[in-house]
Amino acid sequence: MTLYEIKKNLSEYLGKEVSIKYNLGRNKYENYKVKIKELYDNIFLVENNMGIKSFSYNDVVTKIIKIDY
């Protein structure tokens, strides 16, 4: 996936709930049900009951996070 495709997909789900699987390394993962809050040039913000987190679009490209729409 390219950065353009990722931004386009995320913009379609702005304000909607998605599932994020975050790779912590050494076969450790965290799963989040989050709402896409805001999109910026280099990062995007997600919100869940724990607060707001930011991720880079490059995190998706390098498969540090996986987004299930």
Sequence and secondary structure as in RCSB ss.txt:
>XXXX:A:sequence
MTLYEIKKNLSEYLGKEVSIKYNLGRNKYENYKVKIKELYDNIFLVENNMGIKSFSYNDVVTKIIKIDY
>XXXX:A:secstr
  HHHHHHHHHHTBTSEEEEEEEEETTEEEEEEEEEEEE SSEEEEEETTEEEEEEHHHHHTTSEEEE 
